[in-house]
Amino acid sequence: MAETREEEGLLLLRKLESKQVSSLLHTLVDGVCHRCQPSYQEYSDVWSLQQWWSIVDTYQSLIKAAVRGALTKDMINQELGALSEDLKQIVVDVINSRREEIQDQLLGETHNISQAVLSDFDWKVKLIMSSDKISSVQEPVVSLDLDIGLGQDSKIHSIELDKDELGKLISSLEGANKVVQQLKA
């Protein structure tokens, strides 16, 4: 049976002693946190370059997923599959000991997507009675003024939404709030 690249990356860790595994995993966490990246030269006698990249990609993805998804020890062990119990314990210990640091980095990366923040909003409901083409419309619309702060500057964006568009906006904002709450947890 052929192994996937991810399974291969997980199992390659078996070539190291326990102390080296812990050191490597802490270095990989440092890479996730944008400190020092792990160096292939230290492990070139153990793995080929392709194997090295497989390990780095697999374990950094696992570390991020474990923190982002708030995975428990059992869930992480399940992700690690056929790895020995000793190595699984080392991986879980490294992730749990640096979980807060990794989460702060992931939140920082998400925050850095945009510096703009919603500082205030104002809304009004209007009833459109007619238009130049139709004599009787009677359609409610919401006029929404968003005060967007960009550092010291502030800019007001005004939009008008009908009932369907307002529903879509509310759904989008609820989805974004759900993601933010998951990241905070």
KOLLUMKE-857149 format. One record per residue: z, x negated, y negated of N, C-alpha, C, CB in turn. Coordinates in Angstrom, 2 decimals. Atoms other than C-alpha are relative to their C-alpha. Glycine has a CB too. Layout:
BEGIN
> Z_X_Y_Z_X_Y_Z_X_Y_Z_X_Y
...
***
This chain:
BEGIN
> 0.00_-0.84_1.18_0.00_0.00_0.00_0.00_-0.88_-1.25_1.22_0.95_0.00
> 0.12_0.80_1.22_-1.00_-1.43_-3.38_1.09_0.40_-1.00_-1.39_0.17_-0.62
> -1.03_-0.25_1.01_1.69_-1.80_-6.04_-0.66_0.19_-1.35_1.03_-1.16_-0.05
> 0.49_-0.13_1.36_1.12_-0.64_-9.57_0.45_-1.21_-0.80_0.50_1.33_-0.66
> -0.35_1.15_0.85_1.34_-3.17_-12.38_1.48_0.07_-0.40_-0.89_-0.04_-1.26
> -1.40_-0.18_0.39_4.70_-1.71_-13.43_0.93_-0.39_1.14_0.25_1.45_-0.43
> -0.83_0.36_-1.15_6.15_-2.00_-9.91_0.00_-1.50_0.22_-0.49_0.72_1.26
> 0.10_1.46_-0.16_4.87_-5.57_-9.70_0.89_-0.70_-1.03_-1.47_-0.46_-0.15
> -0.83_0.59_1.05_6.53_-6.38_-13.03_1.49_0.13_0.30_-0.31_0.65_-1.33
> -1.41_-0.20_-0.36_9.82_-4.91_-11.83_0.43_-0.97_1.09_0.25_1.44_0.45
> -0.38_0.80_-1.17_9.80_-6.82_-8.55_-0.07_-1.50_-0.26_-0.88_0.35_1.16
> 0.10_1.44_0.30_8.86_-10.19_-10.09_1.33_-0.59_-0.45_-1.05_-0.22_-1.07
> -1.31_0.46_0.46_12.39_-10.41_-11.46_0.79_-0.65_1.14_0.80_1.16_-0.59
> -0.71_0.53_-1.17_13.55_-11.26_-7.92_-0.14_-1.51_0.14_-0.49_0.67_1.26
> 0.22_1.45_-0.12_12.23_-14.82_-8.34_1.06_-0.81_-0.74_-1.37_-0.36_-0.52
> -1.01_0.70_0.78_15.13_-15.69_-10.68_1.39_0.20_0.60_-0.01_0.48_-1.46
> -1.41_-0.16_-0.36_18.82_-16.26_-10.05_0.64_0.98_-0.98_0.75_-1.38_-0.02
> -0.66_-1.03_0.79_21.27_-13.69_-11.43_0.27_-0.44_-1.44_1.31_0.40_0.65
> -0.31_0.49_1.34_22.33_-15.83_-14.41_-1.27_-0.08_-0.85_0.68_-1.39_0.07
> 1.27_0.09_0.71_18.70_-16.44_-15.36_-0.53_1.39_-0.35_-1.03_-0.77_0.83
> 0.45_-1.38_0.25_17.93_-12.71_-15.06_0.69_0.56_-1.23_0.27_0.90_1.23
> -0.76_-0.49_1.14_20.68_-11.84_-17.51_-0.49_-0.64_-1.29_1.50_-0.26_0.18
> 0.48_0.72_1.18_19.51_-14.50_-19.95_-1.38_0.50_-0.42_-0.03_-1.51_0.27
> 1.34_-0.49_0.30_15.89_-13.35_-19.70_0.04_1.40_-0.60_-0.86_0.00_1.27
> -0.07_-1.37_0.51_16.80_-9.70_-20.22_0.58_0.05_-1.41_0.84_0.86_0.93
> -0.53_0.04_1.36_18.91_-10.51_-23.29_-1.06_-0.52_-0.97_1.27_-0.89_-0.07
> 1.08_0.50_0.84_15.96_-12.49_-24.66_-1.06_1.08_-0.22_-0.64_-1.25_0.65
> 0.95_-1.11_0.15_13.68_-9.51_-23.99_0.53_1.05_-0.99_-0.28_0.65_1.36
> -0.61_-0.91_0.98_16.12_-7.29_-25.92_-0.14_-0.58_-1.40_1.49_0.26_0.34
> 0.21_0.64_1.30_15.98_-9.82_-28.76_-1.43_0.21_-0.47_0.32_-1.51_0.08
> 1.40_-0.26_0.35_12.20_-9.41_-28.66_-0.21_1.42_-0.47_-0.91_-0.30_1.19
> 0.09_-1.41_0.41_12.53_-5.62_-28.86_0.58_0.17_-1.40_0.74_0.92_1.01
> -0.68_-0.10_1.31_14.86_-6.09_-31.85_-0.63_-0.92_-1.04_1.48_-0.34_0.15
> 0.77_0.85_0.91_12.31_-8.45_-33.50_0.78_-1.24_-0.46_-0.43_0.81_-1.21
> -0.64_1.28_0.29_14.47_-11.54_-33.36_-0.91_-1.06_0.58_1.48_-0.09_0.59
> 0.86_1.02_-0.62_13.18_-14.35_-31.17_-0.69_0.61_1.21_0.82_-1.26_0.40
> 0.77_-0.48_-1.14_10.45_-13.53_-28.71_0.23_-0.94_1.19_-1.52_0.09_-0.35
> -0.16_0.85_-1.17_10.82_-14.78_-25.13_-1.16_-0.97_0.13_0.12_0.85_1.27
> 0.99_1.06_-0.10_8.96_-17.99_-24.41_-0.46_-0.20_1.44_0.56_-1.30_-0.56
> 0.57_0.19_-1.34_6.63_-18.38_-21.44_0.30_-1.41_0.53_-1.52_0.24_-0.02
> -0.21_1.37_-0.44_7.21_-22.15_-21.35_1.26_-0.17_0.84_0.07_-0.91_-1.21
> -1.25_0.10_-0.76_10.75_-21.65_-20.06_-0.15_0.49_1.43_1.09_0.78_-0.70
> 0.16_-0.63_-1.31_9.45_-19.68_-17.07_-1.35_-0.30_0.64_0.19_1.48_-0.12
> 1.34_0.29_-0.51_6.02_-21.23_-16.47_0.01_-0.54_1.42_-0.69_-0.99_-0.92
> -0.09_0.50_-1.37_7.22_-22.87_-13.26_0.32_1.11_1.00_1.05_-1.11_0.09
> -0.36_-1.13_-0.86_8.30_-19.45_-11.90_-1.16_0.99_0.13_1.25_0.72_-0.55
> 1.03_-1.03_0.01_5.44_-17.11_-12.90_-1.28_-0.50_-0.65_0.50_1.23_-0.72
> 1.27_0.25_0.69_1.79_-17.25_-13.86_0.06_0.74_-1.34_-1.23_0.47_0.87
> 0.02_-0.64_1.31_0.89_-16.16_-17.38_-0.18_1.52_0.14_-1.12_-0.59_-0.87
> 0.22_-1.43_-0.22_-0.37_-12.80_-16.10_1.28_0.66_0.49_-1.14_0.23_1.01
> -1.27_-0.54_-0.49_2.89_-12.23_-14.20_1.03_0.06_-1.13_0.54_-0.85_1.17
> -0.93_0.04_1.13_4.86_-13.23_-17.30_-0.21_1.20_-0.92_-0.17_-1.31_-0.79
> 0.29_-1.11_0.90_3.09_-10.65_-19.47_0.36_1.33_0.67_-1.48_-0.01_-0.41
> -0.37_-1.20_-0.73_3.63_-8.06_-16.77_1.51_0.25_-0.09_-0.43_-0.10_1.47
> -1.46_-0.12_0.09_7.39_-8.75_-16.77_0.42_0.40_-1.41_0.67_-1.33_0.39
> -0.37_-0.29_1.39_7.65_-8.75_-20.57_-0.34_1.45_-0.35_-0.72_-0.97_-0.98
> 0.41_-1.37_0.32_5.67_-5.51_-20.94_0.85_1.03_0.74_-1.49_0.21_0.35
> -0.73_-0.96_-0.83_7.44_-3.74_-18.08_1.44_0.16_-0.45_-0.04_-0.42_1.46
> -1.42_-0.09_0.33_11.00_-4.61_-19.04_0.24_0.41_-1.45_0.67_-1.31_0.27
> -0.18_-0.47_1.37_10.57_-4.15_-22.79_-0.28_1.50_-0.09_-0.92_-0.78_-0.98
> 0.26_-1.45_-0.03_9.04_-0.72_-22.12_1.17_0.74_0.63_-1.30_0.30_0.78
> -1.15_-0.62_-0.66_11.91_0.09_-19.75_1.21_0.04_-0.93_0.35_-0.76_1.28
> -1.14_0.08_0.92_14.51_-1.03_-22.30_-0.14_1.06_-1.09_0.11_-1.41_-0.62
> 0.23_-0.99_1.05_12.95_1.11_-25.04_0.14_1.42_0.54_-1.38_-0.20_-0.64
> -0.05_-1.34_-0.59_12.55_4.12_-22.76_1.43_0.39_0.37_-0.89_0.09_1.24
> -1.38_-0.28_-0.40_16.14_3.83_-21.49_0.85_0.40_-1.21_0.62_-1.22_0.71
> -0.79_-0.31_1.20_17.56_3.86_-25.01_-0.54_1.25_-0.69_-0.02_-1.19_-0.98
> 0.63_-1.16_0.66_15.07_6.35_-26.48_0.33_1.28_0.75_-1.53_-0.19_-0.10
> -0.25_-1.19_-0.81_15.62_8.77_-23.60_1.45_0.18_0.39_-0.83_-0.05_1.22
> -1.43_-0.05_-0.33_19.39_8.12_-23.38_0.21_0.09_1.51_0.67_1.20_-0.71
> -0.10_-0.01_-1.46_18.99_7.35_-19.67_1.37_-0.48_0.47_-1.11_-0.87_0.61
> -1.27_0.39_-0.60_22.14_7.14_-17.59_-0.25_-1.15_0.98_0.66_1.21_0.73
> 0.09_1.09_-0.97_22.90_4.36_-15.11_-0.85_0.41_1.20_1.40_-0.44_0.45
> 0.74_-0.49_-1.16_21.56_6.46_-12.23_-1.49_0.15_-0.31_0.57_1.33_0.48
> 1.41_-0.19_0.38_18.36_7.28_-14.10_-0.70_-1.35_-0.14_-0.10_0.79_-1.32
> 0.58_1.34_0.13_17.78_3.60_-14.94_-0.21_-0.59_1.39_0.92_-0.92_-0.84
> 0.14_0.50_-1.38_18.43_2.66_-11.29_-1.20_0.62_0.69_1.27_0.29_0.80
> 1.14_-0.68_-0.60_15.85_5.22_-10.24_-1.30_-0.60_-0.53_0.05_1.51_-0.29
> 1.19_0.61_0.59_13.31_3.69_-12.65_-0.25_-1.39_0.58_0.15_-0.10_-1.53
> 0.12_1.36_-0.52_14.00_0.25_-11.16_-0.46_-0.05_1.45_1.33_-0.72_-0.13
> 0.58_-0.11_-1.33_12.94_1.44_-7.71_0.56_-0.94_1.04_-1.44_-0.21_-0.09
> -0.33_0.85_-1.15_12.99_-1.22_-4.96_0.75_-1.27_-0.38_-1.25_-0.36_0.73
> -0.75_1.18_0.41_14.87_-3.84_-6.98_1.37_0.00_0.68_0.14_-0.05_-1.54
> -1.30_0.08_-0.67_18.08_-5.09_-5.34_1.10_0.58_-0.89_0.33_-1.46_0.37
> -1.11_-0.61_0.73_21.38_-3.48_-6.33_0.61_-0.96_-1.02_1.08_0.48_0.97
> -0.55_1.00_0.94_22.62_-6.73_-7.93_-0.86_-0.08_-1.26_0.09_-1.38_0.68
> 0.89_0.09_1.16_19.55_-6.97_-10.16_0.01_1.29_-0.81_-1.42_-0.32_0.45
> -0.09_-1.28_0.71_19.72_-3.26_-10.99_1.24_0.02_-0.89_0.03_1.18_1.00
> -1.26_0.01_0.76_23.34_-3.74_-12.10_-0.12_-0.89_-1.24_1.16_-0.47_0.89
> 0.19_0.90_1.14_22.36_-6.67_-14.34_-0.83_0.68_-1.08_-0.68_-1.32_0.44
> 0.86_-0.69_0.96_19.58_-4.64_-15.97_0.78_1.09_-0.73_-1.24_0.61_0.71
> -0.80_-1.08_0.60_21.91_-1.67_-16.55_1.05_-0.57_-0.95_0.68_0.85_1.11
> -1.02_0.61_0.85_24.65_-3.94_-17.95_-0.59_-0.51_-1.31_0.68_-1.15_0.74
> 0.64_0.52_1.22_22.26_-5.61_-20.41_-0.39_1.16_-0.91_-1.25_-0.86_0.34
> 0.42_-1.15_0.82_20.84_-2.27_-21.59_1.22_0.67_-0.64_-0.79_1.02_0.85
> -1.18_-0.69_0.53_24.28_-0.68_-21.97_0.76_-0.84_-1.02_0.93_0.38_1.13
> -0.72_0.85_0.94_25.81_-3.69_-23.72_-0.71_-0.12_-1.34_0.21_-1.37_0.60
> 0.76_0.15_1.24_23.02_-3.76_-26.32_-0.66_1.30_-0.46_-1.06_-1.08_0.17
> 0.60_-1.31_0.27_22.19_-0.03_-26.45_0.00_0.35_-1.49_0.74_1.08_0.77
> -0.10_-0.37_1.42_23.42_0.52_-30.02_-0.93_-0.84_-0.86_1.46_-0.16_-0.49
> 0.87_0.91_0.73_21.54_-2.51_-31.32_-1.48_0.39_0.18_0.24_-1.45_0.47
> 1.38_-0.41_-0.29_18.31_-1.38_-29.63_-0.30_1.32_-0.70_-0.23_0.13_1.53
> 0.20_-1.30_0.63_18.74_2.18_-30.90_-0.16_-0.16_-1.52_1.18_0.94_0.31
> 0.13_0.25_1.44_19.25_0.92_-34.47_-1.40_-0.54_-0.33_1.08_-0.99_-0.48
> 1.33_0.57_0.23_16.02_-1.09_-34.19_-1.08_1.08_0.14_-0.27_-1.15_0.98
> 1.00_-1.06_-0.20_14.05_1.87_-32.82_0.03_1.01_-1.14_0.25_0.70_1.34
> -0.11_-0.91_1.15_15.38_4.14_-35.57_-0.58_-0.63_-1.25_1.47_0.39_-0.24
> 0.55_0.71_1.15_14.50_1.50_-38.17_-1.52_-0.01_0.02_0.53_-1.43_-0.03
> 1.46_-0.02_-0.12_10.95_1.29_-36.84_-0.56_1.37_-0.34_-0.43_-0.41_1.41
> 0.44_-1.37_0.30_10.63_5.07_-37.03_0.12_0.29_-1.49_0.83_1.01_0.82
> -0.23_-0.23_1.43_12.07_5.14_-40.55_-1.03_-0.72_-0.85_1.40_-0.47_-0.39
> 0.94_0.80_0.78_9.66_2.45_-41.73_-1.41_0.54_0.00_-0.01_-1.40_0.51
> 1.34_-0.58_0.00_6.67_4.65_-41.00_-0.37_0.42_-1.42_-0.07_1.20_0.96
> 0.25_-0.44_1.36_7.00_6.06_-44.51_1.28_-0.13_-0.82_-0.52_1.46_-0.04
> -1.14_0.12_0.90_9.28_5.39_-47.46_0.24_1.29_-0.78_-0.21_-1.16_-0.96
> -0.11_-1.26_0.72_8.70_8.89_-48.84_1.05_0.89_0.66_-1.36_0.73_-0.06
> -1.01_-0.93_-0.51_11.58_11.35_-48.50_-0.04_1.28_-0.82_1.42_-0.65_-0.05
> -0.09_-1.28_0.68_11.95_15.01_-49.34_1.35_0.06_-0.70_-0.19_1.19_1.00
> -1.27_-0.01_0.73_14.56_15.11_-52.10_0.41_1.41_-0.43_-0.09_-0.90_-1.23
> -0.34_-1.37_0.39_14.35_18.80_-53.07_-1.22_0.88_0.26_0.43_0.07_-1.51
> 1.11_-0.94_-0.11_12.26_21.92_-52.64_0.37_1.30_-0.70_-0.36_0.26_1.48
> -0.17_-1.31_0.64_11.78_25.26_-54.36_-1.07_0.91_0.58_-0.10_-0.10_-1.58
> 0.97_-0.93_-0.57_10.08_28.35_-52.99_0.07_1.34_-0.71_0.23_0.18_1.51
> 0.12_-1.34_0.59_8.89_31.71_-54.28_-0.91_0.82_0.91_-0.56_-0.05_-1.47
> 0.87_-0.90_-0.75_7.42_34.69_-52.48_-0.80_0.82_-1.02_0.82_0.94_0.96
> 0.88_-0.77_0.88_4.45_36.31_-54.16_-0.76_1.01_0.84_-0.98_-0.94_-0.78
> 0.81_-1.00_-0.68_2.51_39.40_-53.26_-1.34_0.07_-0.72_0.71_1.40_0.03
> 1.34_-0.05_0.57_-1.23_39.14_-53.85_-0.48_1.44_0.13_-0.99_-1.01_0.71
> 0.38_-1.41_0.01_-2.36_42.60_-54.86_-1.50_0.18_0.19_0.43_0.64_-1.31
> 1.45_-0.13_-0.13_-6.12_42.02_-55.14_-0.65_-1.35_-0.27_-0.55_1.09_-0.99
> 0.76_1.21_0.31_-8.82_39.39_-55.44_-1.29_0.41_-0.68_-0.30_-0.84_1.28
> 1.25_-0.34_0.68_-12.19_39.18_-57.16_-1.00_0.66_0.96_-0.62_-1.25_-0.62
> 0.93_-0.58_-0.97_-13.89_40.32_-53.91_0.54_1.27_0.66_-0.32_-1.02_1.06
> -0.61_-1.16_-0.66_-11.40_42.82_-52.50_0.95_0.64_-0.99_0.74_-0.42_1.32
> -0.81_-0.68_1.01_-9.73_45.47_-54.62_1.46_0.13_0.42_-0.58_1.36_-0.28
> -1.38_-0.17_-0.44_-6.59_45.84_-52.48_0.27_-0.94_1.18_0.28_1.47_0.39
> -0.31_0.99_-1.04_-5.22_42.87_-50.51_1.42_0.20_0.50_-0.19_-1.43_-0.54
> -1.42_-0.10_-0.28_-1.43_43.13_-50.61_0.43_-0.96_1.13_0.36_1.44_0.38
> -0.35_1.04_-0.96_-0.84_39.85_-48.80_1.13_-0.86_-0.58_-1.24_-0.88_0.36
> -1.07_0.87_0.51_2.47_37.98_-49.15_-0.36_-1.47_0.21_1.33_0.33_0.71
> 0.17_1.46_-0.11_2.27_34.23_-49.82_1.27_-0.67_-0.52_-1.27_-0.49_-0.81
> -1.14_0.80_0.44_4.93_31.59_-50.27_-0.53_-1.15_-0.83_0.85_-0.52_1.20
> 0.31_1.15_0.84_4.64_29.13_-53.10_1.13_-1.00_0.19_-0.17_0.42_-1.53
> -1.00_1.01_-0.37_6.42_25.95_-52.01_-0.22_-1.25_-0.82_-0.07_-0.32_1.51
> 0.03_1.23_0.77_7.20_23.07_-54.35_0.88_-1.03_0.69_0.47_0.23_-1.48
> -0.73_1.06_-0.68_8.20_19.87_-52.54_0.17_-1.18_-0.94_-0.73_-0.44_1.29
> -0.30_1.15_0.85_9.90_17.14_-54.56_0.13_-1.21_0.92_1.31_0.23_-0.86
> 0.07_1.15_-0.90_8.93_13.92_-52.73_0.41_-1.24_-0.78_-1.42_-0.17_0.61
> -0.48_1.22_0.64_10.87_10.78_-53.65_-0.62_-1.23_0.63_1.51_-0.08_0.07
> 0.55_1.29_-0.44_9.16_7.38_-53.41_0.76_-1.09_-0.75_-1.55_-0.10_-0.26
> -0.84_0.97_0.69_11.88_4.89_-54.29_0.63_0.64_-1.22_-0.81_-1.25_-0.40
> -0.53_-0.54_1.26_12.77_5.52_-57.95_-0.86_1.15_-0.53_0.09_-1.10_-1.05
> 0.93_-1.02_0.50_9.72_7.76_-58.54_0.14_1.29_0.81_-1.44_-0.51_0.06
> -0.03_-1.29_-0.65_9.46_11.42_-57.70_-1.28_0.74_-0.37_1.27_0.82_-0.40
> 1.23_-0.72_0.24_6.38_13.59_-57.33_0.13_1.38_0.62_-1.23_-0.77_0.58
> -0.07_-1.37_-0.49_6.12_17.36_-56.92_-1.36_0.39_0.58_0.43_0.99_-1.13
> 1.20_-0.50_-0.67_3.59_18.73_-54.43_0.17_1.51_0.17_-0.23_-0.71_1.39
> -0.06_-1.46_-0.09_2.86_22.46_-54.68_-1.03_0.49_1.01_-0.24_0.66_-1.39
> 0.91_-0.59_-0.96_1.36_24.45_-51.84_0.27_1.50_0.12_0.13_-0.69_1.39
> -0.14_-1.43_-0.26_0.74_28.14_-51.15_-0.36_0.25_1.45_-0.90_0.85_-0.96
> 0.19_-0.25_-1.43_1.03_29.39_-47.59_0.04_1.49_0.28_1.07_-0.73_0.83
> -0.10_-1.39_-0.45_0.25_32.72_-46.01_0.98_0.05_1.17_-1.42_0.58_0.41
> -1.01_-0.18_-1.05_2.40_34.12_-43.22_-0.26_-0.91_1.20_0.02_1.47_0.45
> 0.34_0.83_-1.16_0.57_32.26_-40.40_0.24_-1.49_-0.31_-1.46_0.23_0.42
> -0.18_1.40_0.37_0.54_28.93_-42.25_1.47_-0.34_-0.14_-0.73_-0.31_-1.31
> -1.44_0.23_0.12_4.24_29.28_-43.06_0.64_-0.13_1.37_0.66_1.15_-0.79
> -0.51_0.08_-1.36_4.98_29.91_-39.39_-0.30_-1.35_0.64_-0.58_1.11_0.85
> 0.39_1.32_-0.53_3.08_26.73_-38.42_0.84_-1.11_-0.63_-1.50_-0.27_-0.24
> -0.81_1.00_0.69_4.94_24.71_-41.07_1.43_-0.01_0.53_0.00_0.26_-1.51
> -1.38_-0.09_-0.51_8.33_25.96_-39.87_0.08_-0.57_1.41_0.48_1.47_-0.02
> 0.01_0.54_-1.37_7.42_25.16_-36.24_-0.09_-1.52_-0.02_-1.18_0.59_0.79
> 0.14_1.46_0.11_6.34_21.63_-37.23_1.31_-0.64_-0.45_-1.13_-0.36_-0.98
> -1.26_0.54_0.51_9.55_21.05_-39.18_1.11_0.09_1.05_0.41_0.73_-1.27
> -0.99_-0.12_-1.07_11.68_22.35_-36.29_-0.24_-1.06_1.07_-0.06_1.40_0.63
> 0.33_1.05_-0.97_9.85_19.98_-33.93_0.42_-1.37_-0.50_-1.50_0.00_0.30
> -0.40_1.28_0.57_10.41_17.05_-36.28_1.52_-0.13_-0.01_-0.55_-0.15_-1.44
> -1.46_0.02_-0.01_14.10_17.97_-36.59_0.53_-0.27_1.40_0.57_1.33_-0.53
> -0.41_0.21_-1.39_14.41_18.08_-32.80_-0.13_-1.47_0.39_-0.84_0.88_0.95
> 0.21_1.42_-0.30_12.96_14.56_-32.50_1.05_-0.85_-0.71_-1.42_-0.44_-0.43
> -1.00_0.75_0.75_15.29_13.25_-35.22_1.37_0.14_0.67_0.07_0.49_-1.46
> -1.30_-0.21_-0.65_18.31_14.80_-33.47_0.08_-0.78_1.32_0.24_1.50_0.26
> 0.02_0.76_-1.24_17.27_13.18_-30.16_0.18_-1.49_-0.28_-1.31_0.24_0.77
> -0.13_1.42_0.35_16.97_9.79_-31.86_1.41_-0.32_-0.45_-1.00_-0.37_-1.09
> -1.38_0.22_0.46_20.42_10.20_-33.43_0.98_-0.02_1.17_0.42_1.08_-0.99
> -0.92_-0.10_-1.15_22.01_11.00_-30.05_0.07_-1.28_0.78_-0.42_1.11_0.92
***
